[in-house]
């Protein structure tokens, strides 16, 4: 059992930290203030070939695993880019796994290369206002129409829709009352985000202003049958293949952001002198920081275990969910502790850590709440009765 990174993995981490360092604190401070997609940041990663790190080489990707993708996204967040940087790249890493796995060869050839090259951005539209995490109750409907479908409905919390050309869209094609199991009758599409049929309204959020999040009002969106992924009614099964890697990547990003906060707090504790001594000499400062380091490292081990299981084709649901839970909690605690270590200056935007705290909240909330993770683990791992 070897916990060390391979030479290639260490090179990925070092390279990403170097690339991301070109975008400094002032860059992200301005993005946090003014908003606007970080196009130059995104383009830099596209130019260097990083957007397809976990996609097959045949389509222009690097053919690496979720382990390497996690190291990449962790380094992006750790660089100080936080979730503003990570979310700008996130969809490219895991989002089109259902297309890669369940799409036909024509679809893979048509859809994957433009995404990997950074020529087309995509968004992921699943969640709905009155549904939340109960995906089987989706109301957005795709109705057969000639050689395709017409879609009507509403989606929410759809990130990057303001800049996306494509949308990965989950809809109902058969009412839940008319299927044997509620997970049936859901169909997945990857298609053009036609703004003539989709009104996109940005949600004003507490953080990560650089990456937009939106409500989508879909009214008569026409989708050709060639843009349907796999079989009609099997969409829920298809998106499951993207859920575990998404949890793993979110975990890696939370750890990276927690490390960024911890690094800043530790340096501040060394530099800040009060009563004639650095505050880092006081155990009241030392112990919370040391505890954060231990929690982040423990969460990282679970994250890497989940990634290794996924890459080897083994079941990893409990590990992926546990990694997301542990990393989000550890990242949150590190960001909060960083603010308290800075004292009053922790509340000042120029020190960055207040932004980290606002952004790390994303990893606790999405794509699944901590409470639902614990319910899942109680049922699937401990064998307790299902509670939801």
N, C-alpha and C positions, 0 to 999 in steps of 0.2 A: 504494500500500500504506500504510494508515493504522493505526497501532498504538494510537491514542488511543481511549478509551471515548467512546461517543456521550453526548449530554447525558442521555438517558433511562437509559443504563447507569450513568453516574456517580451519578444520582439514586437508582437502586436500591441501589448500594453504600453511599452515604451514609445512606440511610434504614434499611437493615438494620443498619448499625453503631450507629445511634442507638437502634433498637428493642432490639437485643441488649444494649446498655449498661445497660438497666434491670435486668439480671440480673448482679450484680457478682461479684467474686471470692469473697466470703463465701457467696453462693448456690451456686456450683459447688463450693466446698470442702465445704459441707454435703452436697450431692448425692453427691460422691465418697466421703464418709464413710458416710452413712446409706443411700444408694441411694434408690430410688423414682423413678418416671418424672417428668420435669420438666413436669408437667401445666400449670402456669401459664405456663411458657415456650412450650410447644406451643400453648396456647389463645390467647396473644397473637398469634402468627403466623397462627393460623387467623382470628381476629377481623379482622386487618388484610388478609386476603385473599392471603397469600403462599403458602399450601400448594399452590395450583394454578397457580403461576407458569408452568409449561410445559405446562399443559393447555388445551384449547380453550375459548374464551370461551362457547361454546354451553352448556357444562356448568358454568359458574361460574368457569372459570380465567381467567388473564390472557392466554393465547394467545401467550406469548413463547417464546423458544428456549432450548436448553440453554446457550447463551452467557450469557444473563441468569440462568438457574438456577445456573450455576457461580459467577457473581459474587455471587449471594445466599449460596450455601453457603460460599464462601470468606470472605465478610464475617462470617458466623455464627461460623466457627472462629476467625477473626482477632480477634474481639471479646474472646476469652478463654473463650468457651463451649467451644471445642475440639470434640473428637469427641462429648462428652456432649451438646452442643447440636445439632451437625450430625446426629448419628445419630437424634435425636428427630424430625427433619423429613425425613430422607433418603428414606425409602420413598415418601413422598407425591410427591416430585419426579420420580422415574424409574420407580417400581415398577409402575404400571399402564399404562405405555406399550403393553405387549402387548394389554391390554384396549381401549385407545383405538384401536389400529391394527387389530387382528384380531377384536375383539368386534363383535357386531351392534349396531344402533342401540338396541334395547331394553336390551341389557346396558350400553351406555355411559350411557344415561339413568338406569339403575338403580344403577350402581356408582360413577360418577365424581363426581356432585354431593355425596354424603355424605362422601366422602374429602376433597374440596377444601374443604368447609365445616368440616372438623374434627369431624364428628359420628361418623365411623367411622374407626378406625385399622386398618391392615393390616400383615400380616407376610408374608415371602417365604420359602417352604419348598422348597428345592431340594436342598441338600447332605445327604448321608447319611454315617453313621459309617464305613462300609467302602468308600466310593466317592471321597470328596474331589473333586478337579477333573475326574475322569473321569465326566462327567455321563451319558454313554450307558450306563453300567453301573448306573443307578439300580434299586433293588429294590422300592421302594414301589409297590404294585400297585392299580390301579383296575379292578374287575371289573364288567361290565355287570350291572345288577339292576333289572328292570322298566323304568321310565322314568327311569333314572339309573345311578349307579355306587355301589359300596361300596369304600372304600379301607382298606388295611392296610399298615403299614410304619413306618419310623422316619426322622425328619429331625433334623438337628443344626445348630447355629449359626444358629438362627432368632431374629432379634432382634425385640423388641417383642411377642412372643407373649403375654406376661403381660397386656398391656393391649389387644391387638388384638381386634377383632370379626370381621375377615375374614382369610382366608389365600389367597395366590396360590400354588398347589400344583402341582408338576410330578410326574407319576407315569408308570409304565409301564402301557400297556394291551395291548401285545403283547410277548411275550418277545423279547429281543435275538436269540435264535437263529432266530426266525421272521420276521425282516425283512430286506430287501435290504441296507440300510445301518444301522449301529448307531444313527444319529441318528433313525431312524424308530421308530414305535411308542411315542413319548412324548406324553402328553396333558396339557394345561394346564387348570386349573380356578381360578376365583375364587369362593370360597364362604364360608359361615359357619364360623367356628372353633368347632365344637360341642365344648364341654368334657366332655360326657357320653361322647364317643367319642375324645377326644384328651387324653392326660395330658401336662401341660407342666411340665418340670423346669428350673429356672433353673441356669445354669452360673456358678459363682463365678469371676470373671475377675480379671486383674491391674489392669484399669482400666475406665473408662466404666461405673461401677456404676449410674449413673442410667438407663441404657438396658439393659434385660435382654436376655440371650442364652440360648437354651434348647435342650433336647432335646425333640422331640415324639414321643410314642408313640401311633401312630394305630391304633385297633382298631375297625373297623366304622363308619367315618365315611361317612354316606350323603350323596351329592351329587346333586341333581337335574340332569337333562341341560341345563336352562336355564343352569346355572352353568359349563358347559364352554365354554372359549374357542376359537372356531374349530373346525377339524376334528379328529376323533380321530386320534391318531398324529402330529400336526404340531407338538406343543408345543415341541420343541427349536428348531425354526425360529423360533417366535414369541418365545421368550425371548432369542434372539440380538439382537432389536431393542432390548432393554433393556440389553444388556451394554456396548455402547460408551458410551451416556450414563452408565451407572453408573461406568465407569472414569474418565470425564471429571470427574464430580462428586467422586469420591474424590480425584482429583488436585487439584482446586480446594480441597478441604477440607484436604489435606495442606499445601498452600502457605499457606493461611490460618493453620493451626496453627503452621507454621514461622515465619511472620511475627510471630505473637503472641509466640513464644519469643524471636525476634531483637529485637523491640521491648523486651521486658523486660530482656534481657541488655545491650542497648545503654544503656538508662537506668541500669541498675545500674553499668555500667562508668564512666558519667559521675559517678555519685554516690559510689561507694565510693572512699575515700581510704586508701591504704596507703603508708608511707614518705614521707608528706608530699605525695603527688600522686595524682590520680585514676588508677585502674588502667587506664582507657581510654586513657591517654596512652602506654601500653606497646604496642609492636608485637606482642608475644606475645598480647595481648588483641585488638588491632585486626584483625590479619590473619585469624584464624579467623572473626570476625564479618563482615568484608568478603567473605570467600569464601562464607559462607552466603547473604549478600544476592545475590551473583552467581548462585549455583546456584538459588535460589528464583525469581529473575527469569527465568532461562533456562527453567526448568520451566514457569513461567507462560505463556511464549510458546508452548510446545508445547501446553499445555492449551487456550489460546484458539484455536490453529489447529485442533485437533481439534474443538472446539465449533463453530467456524465451518463446517468441512466438514460436520459432522452436520446443522447447521441449513440448509445449502444443498442437502441431499440427496445429497451426494457420499460415496463410500466413505471411512471414517476409521478402520478397524481398526488399522493400524500406528500412526497418530498417537495414537489413544485409549490404546492399550497403552503406547506410549512415554511419553505424558504421565503415566500412572499410575506407571510405573517411576521416571521422573525426579523427579516431585513427592514421591513417598514417600521416596526416598533423600535429597532435599534437605531435606524436612521433618524427617526423622530426624536428620540432621546438625545442623540448626539447634537442635533441642530438646536434643540432647546437648551442643552447644557452649554453650547457655544455662546448663545446669547447671554446667559447668566454669567458666564466667565468674563465676557466683555463688559458686564454691568450696563451702565447707561449707554455706552457706545454700541452695545449690541442692538439697540433700538434704532441706530442711525444707518441709513441705507448705504453709506459709503463703506461700511465694514462688511457688507455682503451677507452676514449671517442671518439677518432678519428675512432676507429673500430666500435663503436656504430653508428656513422654517416654513415659510409659506408654500414653497414648492414641494417639500417632503410630504406635505399632507396628501398630495395626489397619490403617493405610493401606499398610504393607509386606506384610502377610499377605493381606489381603482386597481385592477378591474373587478375586484371583489372585496367586500367588507371584511374586517378582521373577525367579526362575529360569525359570518357564514363560513369562513375558513375553519374556525374552531368547531362549528357544527359538522362540517364535512369530515374533519379528522376524527371527531367523536364517533361518527357513524362508520366510516370506512376503515379506520385503523383500530378503534377500540371496540367496535361491534355494538355500540349503543343504538337504541331505537332512533330512527330518523325524526328530527325535530321540526322540519319545515316542509 
